């Protein structure tokens, strides 16, 4: 390997000590495992089915997960969605999906399930290193919404791209105004979801309170800070009581949602 590659691997290695491979084909899993071991020392687990993969993830808390896109025993899309919506410690762990059938539908499906990177077979060591670098050294913002849970989708499969950033939104830190708007839109979408998916709706709203508190401090917006704290206290009491009523949530969220620009579309637009 080149000296530059070795330096990158040294930086990545602490984030790849525990790796899970979910693949029904033993030969394929073994090949990937051998390649990963040639890159860095690690502990490696394999699972042949979606169910066993989720059980392994819960038991070992991997730092990195590889999953096959689709086979008779493994559904990579379903695996990733269940992982993201779970209470596992590793629910935010980077997921790299691998497949030989890299159709447009497969790529979009992987992105929308919350996958970090997409790796096409056959792949080289260089291809793998690019994906590993993307998920370890170039982490993306985490989006905790209702319909989508996962990394910011605007830089999906960033391991493929090595050029300059092209959009103002493609910065290392999303501008605070954009962060605030996105957080408020997620809250707005979570309010009606209280009736259908209360657990994820609550988790999404609580996550946005943390984001809004931080953003209100950075922007020195005292009014937003007060509204955020008030709604957060309401959510904390509701979580403690175990009672979450959609109508009451909507009423309590209304003051906070006044900070959302009037021309923002009503549909949830998590990145």
C-alpha positions as CSV (number, residue, x, y, z in Angstrom):
1,X,0.0,0.0,0.0
2,X,1.0,3.6,-0.5
3,X,2.3,5.6,2.4
4,X,-0.8,7.8,2.2
5,X,-3.1,4.8,2.4
6,X,-1.2,3.6,5.5
7,X,-1.7,6.9,7.2
8,X,-5.4,6.9,6.4
9,X,-5.7,3.3,7.7
10,X,-4.0,4.3,11.0
11,X,-6.6,7.0,11.4
12,X,-9.5,4.7,10.5
13,X,-8.5,1.6,12.5
14,X,-9.8,2.6,15.9
15,X,-13.3,3.0,14.3
16,X,-13.2,-0.5,12.7
17,X,-12.2,-2.8,15.6
18,X,-15.5,-4.7,15.7
19,X,-17.0,-5.6,12.3
20,X,-20.2,-7.5,11.4
21,X,-20.7,-9.0,7.9
22,X,-24.3,-10.1,7.1
23,X,-24.0,-12.3,4.0
24,X,-25.6,-15.7,3.3
25,X,-22.7,-16.8,1.1
26,X,-19.8,-18.1,3.2
27,X,-17.2,-17.6,0.4
28,X,-18.2,-14.0,-0.1
29,X,-18.2,-13.2,3.6
30,X,-14.8,-15.0,4.0
31,X,-13.3,-13.0,1.2
32,X,-14.5,-9.7,2.6
33,X,-13.3,-10.7,6.1
34,X,-9.9,-11.6,4.8
35,X,-9.6,-8.3,3.0
36,X,-10.6,-6.4,6.1
37,X,-8.1,-8.3,8.2
38,X,-5.4,-7.4,5.6
39,X,-6.2,-3.8,6.1
40,X,-6.4,-3.6,9.9
41,X,-6.5,-5.9,13.0
42,X,-10.1,-6.4,14.1
43,X,-12.7,-8.7,15.6
44,X,-15.0,-10.1,13.0
45,X,-18.4,-11.7,13.1
46,X,-20.6,-13.1,10.3
47,X,-24.3,-13.8,10.1
48,X,-26.1,-15.7,7.3
49,X,-29.6,-14.2,7.6
50,X,-31.3,-10.9,8.4
51,X,-32.6,-12.2,11.7
52,X,-29.2,-13.6,12.8
53,X,-27.6,-10.4,11.7
54,X,-29.8,-8.3,13.9
55,X,-29.3,-10.7,16.8
56,X,-25.5,-10.4,16.3
57,X,-25.7,-6.6,16.1
58,X,-27.5,-6.5,19.4
59,X,-25.1,-8.8,21.1
60,X,-21.7,-7.5,19.9
61,X,-22.4,-3.8,19.2
62,X,-20.3,-3.6,16.0
63,X,-18.6,-0.3,14.9
64,X,-19.1,-1.2,11.2
65,X,-21.6,-3.4,9.4
66,X,-21.5,-4.9,5.9
67,X,-24.7,-6.3,4.6
68,X,-25.7,-8.0,1.3
69,X,-28.4,-6.1,-0.6
70,X,-30.7,-9.0,-1.4
71,X,-30.8,-12.8,-1.4
72,X,-33.1,-15.6,-0.2
73,X,-31.9,-15.2,3.4
74,X,-30.7,-11.6,3.7
75,X,-32.7,-8.4,2.9
76,X,-30.2,-5.6,3.4
77,X,-32.9,-2.9,3.1
78,X,-35.1,-4.5,5.8
79,X,-32.0,-5.2,8.0
80,X,-31.0,-1.5,7.9
81,X,-34.5,-0.2,8.5
82,X,-34.9,-2.5,11.6
83,X,-31.5,-1.6,12.9
84,X,-32.2,2.2,12.6
85,X,-35.5,1.9,14.3
86,X,-34.3,-0.3,17.1
87,X,-33.0,0.6,20.6
88,X,-29.6,-1.0,19.9
89,X,-26.5,0.8,21.0
90,X,-25.1,0.3,17.4
91,X,-28.2,1.7,15.6
92,X,-26.2,4.5,14.2
93,X,-23.2,2.4,13.2
94,X,-22.1,2.8,9.6
95,X,-23.7,0.3,7.2
96,X,-22.0,-0.5,3.9
97,X,-24.3,-2.4,1.5
98,X,-22.7,-4.8,-1.0
99,X,-24.3,-6.1,-4.2
100,X,-23.5,-7.2,-7.8
101,X,-26.8,-5.8,-9.0
102,X,-26.3,-2.1,-8.6
103,X,-29.5,-0.8,-10.3
104,X,-30.8,2.7,-9.7
105,X,-33.7,1.3,-7.7
106,X,-31.2,-0.7,-5.5
107,X,-29.1,2.4,-4.8
108,X,-32.1,4.6,-4.0
109,X,-33.5,1.9,-1.8
110,X,-30.3,1.6,0.1
111,X,-30.0,5.3,0.6
112,X,-33.5,5.7,1.8
113,X,-33.2,2.8,4.3
114,X,-30.3,4.6,6.1
115,X,-27.3,2.9,4.5
116,X,-24.1,4.9,4.6
117,X,-22.3,3.6,1.5
118,X,-23.0,1.3,-1.4
119,X,-20.2,-1.0,-2.7
120,X,-20.6,-2.8,-6.1
121,X,-19.2,-6.3,-6.8
122,X,-16.6,-7.0,-8.0
123,X,-14.7,-4.4,-5.9
124,X,-11.0,-3.8,-5.3
125,X,-9.1,-3.0,-2.2
126,X,-9.0,0.7,-3.3
127,X,-12.8,0.7,-3.7
128,X,-13.2,-0.7,-0.2
129,X,-10.8,1.8,1.3
130,X,-12.7,4.6,-0.2
131,X,-15.9,3.4,1.4
132,X,-14.2,2.9,4.7
133,X,-12.6,6.4,4.6
134,X,-16.1,7.9,3.9
135,X,-17.8,6.2,6.8
136,X,-15.0,6.7,9.4
137,X,-13.2,10.0,8.5
138,X,-16.0,11.9,6.8
139,X,-19.0,11.3,9.0
140,X,-22.3,12.8,7.9
141,X,-25.0,14.5,10.1
142,X,-27.5,12.0,11.6
143,X,-31.1,12.6,10.8
144,X,-33.6,11.3,13.4
145,X,-37.0,11.7,11.8
146,X,-40.1,9.5,11.5
147,X,-40.1,8.3,7.9
148,X,-36.3,8.4,7.6
149,X,-33.6,7.5,10.2
150,X,-30.0,7.6,9.1
151,X,-27.1,9.7,7.8
152,X,-27.7,12.8,5.7
153,X,-28.7,11.5,2.3
154,X,-27.3,14.4,0.3
155,X,-23.8,12.9,0.4
156,X,-24.7,9.2,-0.1
157,X,-21.9,7.1,-1.5
158,X,-19.4,9.9,-1.0
159,X,-16.7,7.3,-1.5
160,X,-17.3,7.6,-5.2
161,X,-16.5,11.3,-5.4
162,X,-13.2,12.9,-4.9
163,X,-13.7,16.3,-6.5
164,X,-14.6,19.7,-5.0
165,X,-18.0,20.2,-3.2
166,X,-20.5,21.6,-5.7
167,X,-23.4,22.8,-3.6
168,X,-23.6,25.3,-0.7
169,X,-25.3,22.6,1.3
170,X,-22.4,20.2,0.7
171,X,-20.3,21.8,3.5
172,X,-18.7,20.1,6.5
173,X,-21.3,21.8,8.8
174,X,-24.8,22.5,7.6
175,X,-25.6,26.3,8.1
176,X,-27.4,26.9,11.3
177,X,-30.5,28.3,9.6
178,X,-30.8,25.1,7.6
179,X,-30.3,23.0,10.7
180,X,-33.1,24.8,12.5
181,X,-35.5,24.5,9.6
182,X,-34.8,20.8,9.1
183,X,-35.3,20.2,12.9
184,X,-38.6,22.1,12.9
185,X,-39.8,20.2,9.9
186,X,-39.1,16.9,11.5
187,X,-41.0,18.0,14.6
188,X,-43.9,19.1,12.5
189,X,-43.9,15.7,10.7
190,X,-43.6,13.8,14.0
191,X,-46.7,15.5,15.6
192,X,-49.3,13.5,13.6
193,X,-47.1,10.4,13.7
194,X,-47.7,10.3,17.5
195,X,-51.0,8.5,16.6
196,X,-49.4,5.8,14.4
197,X,-45.8,5.4,15.6
198,X,-45.5,7.1,19.1
199,X,-42.1,5.6,20.0
200,X,-40.3,6.9,16.9
201,X,-42.3,10.1,16.9
202,X,-41.1,10.8,20.5
203,X,-37.5,9.8,19.7
204,X,-37.5,12.1,16.7
205,X,-38.9,15.0,18.6
206,X,-36.5,14.6,21.5
207,X,-33.5,14.4,19.1
208,X,-34.6,17.7,17.5
209,X,-34.8,19.4,20.9
210,X,-31.1,18.7,21.3
211,X,-30.4,20.1,17.9
212,X,-32.6,23.2,18.4
213,X,-31.0,23.9,21.8
214,X,-27.6,23.8,20.3
215,X,-28.6,25.9,17.3
216,X,-30.4,28.5,19.5
217,X,-27.2,29.0,21.5
218,X,-25.0,29.4,18.4
219,X,-27.5,31.9,16.8
220,X,-28.2,33.6,20.2
221,X,-31.9,33.2,19.6
222,X,-33.4,33.4,23.1
223,X,-37.0,33.1,21.9
224,X,-36.2,29.8,20.1
225,X,-34.3,28.6,23.2
226,X,-37.3,29.3,25.5
227,X,-39.8,27.6,23.1
228,X,-37.4,24.6,22.8
229,X,-37.0,24.1,26.5
230,X,-40.8,24.4,27.1
231,X,-41.6,21.8,24.5
232,X,-38.7,19.6,25.7
233,X,-40.1,19.7,29.3
234,X,-43.5,18.7,28.0
235,X,-42.0,15.8,26.1
236,X,-40.0,14.7,29.2
237,X,-43.2,14.6,31.4
238,X,-45.1,12.8,28.7
239,X,-42.4,10.2,28.3
240,X,-42.3,9.7,32.1
241,X,-46.1,9.2,32.3
242,X,-46.2,7.0,29.2
243,X,-49.1,9.0,27.8
244,X,-48.8,10.8,24.5
245,X,-51.9,12.4,23.0
246,X,-51.5,13.7,19.4
247,X,-53.9,16.7,20.0
248,X,-52.0,17.8,23.1
249,X,-48.6,17.3,21.4
250,X,-49.8,19.5,18.5
251,X,-51.0,22.2,20.9
252,X,-47.7,22.2,22.8
253,X,-45.6,22.2,19.6
254,X,-47.5,25.1,18.0
255,X,-45.4,27.9,19.7
256,X,-42.2,26.2,18.6
257,X,-43.4,25.7,15.0
258,X,-44.0,29.4,14.6
259,X,-40.2,29.6,14.0
260,X,-40.7,27.6,10.8
261,X,-40.8,30.0,7.8
262,X,-44.3,30.3,6.4
263,X,-43.3,29.2,2.9
264,X,-41.7,25.9,4.0
265,X,-43.6,23.0,2.4
266,X,-45.7,20.9,4.8
267,X,-44.3,17.5,3.7
268,X,-41.4,16.2,5.8
269,X,-38.1,16.8,4.0
270,X,-35.5,15.0,6.1
271,X,-32.2,15.1,4.4
